[in-house]
Amino acid sequence: MQYGSITVTETAIIGGTGLTSLNDLEIVRREVVNTPYGEPSGPLVHGDLRGHKVVFLPRHGSGHTIPPHKINYRANIWALKNAGIKKIIAINAVGAIDSNLTPGRLVFPDQIIDYTWSRTNTFFEEGLTSVVHIDFTHPYCEELRRLLIQAADAAGLNTIRSGTYGATQGPRLETAAEIDRLERDGCHLVGMTGMPEASLARELELSYATCAVVANMAAGRGTAETISMKLIEQHLRSGMAQVCLLLEKLVPLLREHA
C-alpha cells in the first residue's frame, strides 16, 4: 500500500524451524522493536521479496536458539501489528499423524486444537473495561488460506489443502500414546508453535494462515523406531525448497489482494 511517498508493508512471514532466513529477500533494514510484552524473537527484517515488500521474523531467533515454549509470542505479534502488518503467513515444521502427510509435503491446516499449557496466551488480561472473548471458530483466515492453495497450485506443488493442527507444549517430541490420543481427537498433524500465535493474531485483528511443512512421521507412525534429527533436517530442506516456490507464486497474488 502506498501513502504519498511512504510505502507501508502489510505482509509478514514468520519462519519456523528450517526457515531462519529468506534467500530471495533483498533486505532493506532491520528494525529492533521494544514492546510492552518484552523482546520479540529478533529484529524485524524489512525487505523486498520479488517486488513485494514484506517483513520477515524468525520465530526461534536468527540462530534458532529459542525453544517453542520460550518464544515470546505476544511480543512477536504485537511488534508486527505495530509495524503496520495486516497479513501473516506462518511457516511451521510439523510431524505427520495422518499417513497421507508424507515428509516434505506442505499442508494448509484449517483447524487447530491447543494442548499447550503455561504459555501467556492473550493480550486481554489487565486494565480491561470488560472481558474480551474473540470468535475462534475458524482459527485461520480463509482468504489467506485460499491464496496459499492457489499459489501452491500455480507452483505445481502436491499439497494437502486442509487438516487439524495439534499444538503441543514441547520441546520434547511426543510419545506414541500421545500421538494416538491426538489422532482420536481428530488431529492430522502435530507441532509446537501453532498456539498461541494464531489466537494472538486474531486478538489483534490480523489475517493469519499457516503453511505447515511435514518434517517427520509422528511418534509411532511410519517405519522408523526412533525419530532422527538428521532425517528431519533432510525433509525440512526439501520442504523449505517448496516453501520458496510457494512464496514466489504467492507474492503477485498478495499484490492483487492488497
C-alpha positions in Angstrom: 0.0 0.0 0.0 1.3 3.5 -0.9 0.6 6.7 1.1 2.2 9.5 -0.8 5.9 8.7 -0.9 5.7 6.3 2.0 5.3 2.5 1.3 3.5 0.6 4.1 4.4 -3.1 4.3 1.3 -5.1 5.1 2.6 -8.7 4.9 4.8 -10.6 7.3 6.3 -14.1 7.1 7.1 -15.8 10.4 9.7 -18.5 9.8 9.9 -21.6 11.9 12.4 -24.5 12.1 14.3 -24.7 8.9 13.5 -21.2 7.8 15.6 -18.7 9.8 16.1 -16.5 6.7 14.7 -16.0 3.2 17.3 -16.4 0.4 15.3 -14.3 -2.1 14.7 -11.5 0.3 16.5 -8.3 -0.5 17.0 -6.8 2.9 16.3 -3.1 3.2 16.7 -2.7 7.0 16.5 -4.5 10.3 14.2 -2.9 13.0 14.7 -3.6 16.7 11.3 -3.2 18.4 10.6 -2.7 22.1 7.2 -4.0 23.1 5.1 -3.7 26.2 5.5 -7.5 26.4 9.2 -7.8 26.3 11.6 -8.6 23.4 10.5 -10.3 20.2 12.4 -13.3 18.8 14.6 -10.9 16.9 14.7 -7.7 14.8 12.0 -7.3 12.2 13.7 -7.8 8.8 12.2 -5.4 6.2 12.9 -6.3 2.6 11.8 -6.9 -0.9 10.6 -10.4 -1.9 10.4 -10.5 -5.7 8.9 -7.0 -5.9 6.7 -7.2 -2.9 7.6 -5.5 0.4 7.5 -7.9 3.3 8.7 -8.2 6.9 10.4 -11.4 8.0 10.7 -12.6 11.6 12.4 -15.9 12.6 10.2 -17.4 15.3 13.1 -19.2 17.1 15.6 -16.3 16.6 18.2 -15.9 13.9 20.3 -18.7 15.4 17.4 -21.0 16.1 18.0 -20.9 19.8 14.6 -20.1 21.3 12.6 -23.3 22.2 8.9 -23.4 21.4 7.7 -22.9 25.0 10.0 -19.9 25.5 9.0 -17.9 22.4 7.6 -14.6 23.3 4.5 -14.9 21.1 2.9 -11.8 22.4 5.9 -9.6 21.7 6.2 -11.1 18.2 2.6 -10.5 17.2 2.5 -7.0 18.8 5.7 -6.0 17.1 4.3 -7.0 13.7 1.0 -5.2 14.3 2.9 -2.1 15.5 4.9 -2.2 12.2 1.7 -1.9 10.2 1.3 -5.6 9.3 -2.1 -6.8 8.4 -1.4 -10.3 7.0 0.8 -13.0 8.5 2.0 -16.1 6.7 3.3 -18.5 9.3 5.7 -21.3 8.3 5.6 -24.2 10.8 7.5 -27.5 10.9 5.2 -30.4 11.9 5.0 -34.1 12.4 2.6 -36.2 10.4 -0.2 -38.2 12.1 -2.2 -38.9 9.0 -0.5 -41.4 6.7 -1.2 -39.1 3.7 1.0 -36.4 5.1 4.4 -37.7 3.9 7.6 -35.9 4.9 8.4 -32.9 2.8 4.8 -32.1 1.9 3.1 -28.8 2.6 -0.2 -28.6 4.5 -2.6 -25.7 4.9 -4.5 -26.5 8.1 -8.0 -25.1 8.6 -8.4 -26.1 12.3 -6.3 -26.3 15.4 -6.5 -28.0 18.8 -4.4 -26.4 21.6 -2.7 -28.8 24.0 -0.1 -26.3 25.3 0.0 -25.1 28.8 1.6 -22.2 30.9 2.1 -20.0 27.8 0.8 -16.5 28.1 -1.9 -16.7 25.5 -3.8 -13.4 25.5 -3.4 -9.6 25.3 -6.6 -9.1 27.3 -5.6 -9.5 30.9 -5.0 -6.2 32.6 -6.9 -2.8 32.7 -9.9 -4.1 30.9 -13.2 -2.2 30.9 -14.9 -5.6 30.1 -13.8 -9.1 29.5 -12.9 -9.9 25.8 -13.8 -13.1 24.1 -12.7 -13.5 20.5 -14.5 -15.7 18.0 -12.1 -18.5 17.1 -14.5 -20.9 15.4 -12.3 -20.7 12.3 -8.8 -20.1 13.6 -7.1 -19.3 10.2 -8.0 -16.6 7.7 -9.8 -18.4 4.9 -8.9 -15.7 2.3 -5.2 -16.2 3.1 -5.6 -20.0 3.1 -7.2 -19.9 -0.4 -4.3 -17.7 -1.7 -1.8 -20.2 -0.3 -3.6 -23.0 -2.1 -3.9 -21.0 -5.3 -0.1 -20.2 -5.1 0.7 -23.9 -4.5 -1.4 -24.9 -7.5 0.4 -22.3 -9.7 3.8 -23.7 -8.5 2.7 -27.3 -9.3 3.1 -28.4 -5.7 1.4 -31.6 -4.3 -0.1 -30.2 -1.1 -2.7 -31.0 1.4 -5.4 -28.4 1.5 -6.9 -28.8 5.0 -6.3 -30.6 8.3 -6.3 -30.1 12.0 -3.1 -29.0 13.7 -2.5 -30.3 17.2 -0.3 -27.8 19.1 1.8 -29.5 21.9 3.9 -28.0 24.5 7.4 -29.2 23.6 10.3 -29.0 23.5 10.4 -32.8 23.6 8.7 -34.8 20.9 5.5 -36.7 21.8 5.1 -40.3 22.9 3.3 -42.8 20.6 0.4 -42.9 23.1 0.1 -39.1 22.9 0.0 -39.2 19.1 -2.7 -41.9 19.3 -4.7 -39.5 21.6 -4.2 -36.7 19.1 -5.4 -38.9 16.3 -8.5 -39.9 18.3 -9.2 -36.2 18.8 -9.1 -35.6 15.1 -5.6 -34.2 14.6 -3.8 -34.8 11.3 -0.5 -33.1 12.2 1.3 -32.1 15.3 3.6 -29.1 16.0 4.8 -26.9 18.9 4.4 -23.3 17.7 0.9 -23.0 16.3 -0.6 -21.7 19.5 -0.9 -19.1 21.0 0.4 -17.4 17.8 -2.8 -17.9 15.9 -5.1 -16.7 18.6 -3.0 -13.7 19.4 -3.1 -12.7 15.8 -6.9 -12.9 15.9 -7.0 -10.8 19.0 -5.1 -8.0 17.2 -7.4 -8.5 14.1 -4.6 -9.7 11.8 -5.2 -12.1 9.0 -3.2 -15.2 9.7 -2.7 -18.5 7.9 -0.2 -21.4 8.3 1.9 -23.3 5.8 2.9 -26.4 7.6 5.9 -28.3 6.4 5.9 -32.1 7.3 9.4 -32.8 8.8 8.8 -36.4 10.0 6.2 -39.0 10.7 5.0 -38.5 14.3 5.8 -41.0 17.1 4.5 -44.5 16.4 3.8 -43.6 12.7 5.9 -44.7 9.8 8.6 -47.4 9.9 11.3 -45.7 12.0 11.6 -46.8 15.6 13.2 -43.5 16.6 12.8 -40.0 15.1 16.2 -38.9 13.7 17.0 -35.2 13.8 19.3 -35.8 10.7 16.3 -37.1 8.8 14.1 -34.2 10.0 16.7 -31.7 8.7 16.8 -33.5 5.3 13.0 -33.4 5.0 12.9 -29.8 6.0 15.4 -28.9 3.3 13.1 -30.4 0.7 10.0 -28.8 2.3 11.6 -25.4 2.6 12.6 -25.5 -1.1 8.9 -25.9 -1.8 8.1 -23.0 0.5 10.3 -20.8 -1.6 8.5 -21.8 -4.7 5.2 -21.2 -2.9 6.2 -17.7 -1.8 7.4 -16.9 -5.4 3.8 -17.5 -6.6 2.1 -16.0 -3.6 3.7 -12.6 -3.9 1.8 -11.5 -7.0 -1.4 -12.8 -5.5 -0.9 -10.7 -2.4 -0.3 -7.7 -4.5 -3.6 -8.3 -6.3 -5.5 -8.7 -3.0 -3.8 -5.8 -1.2 
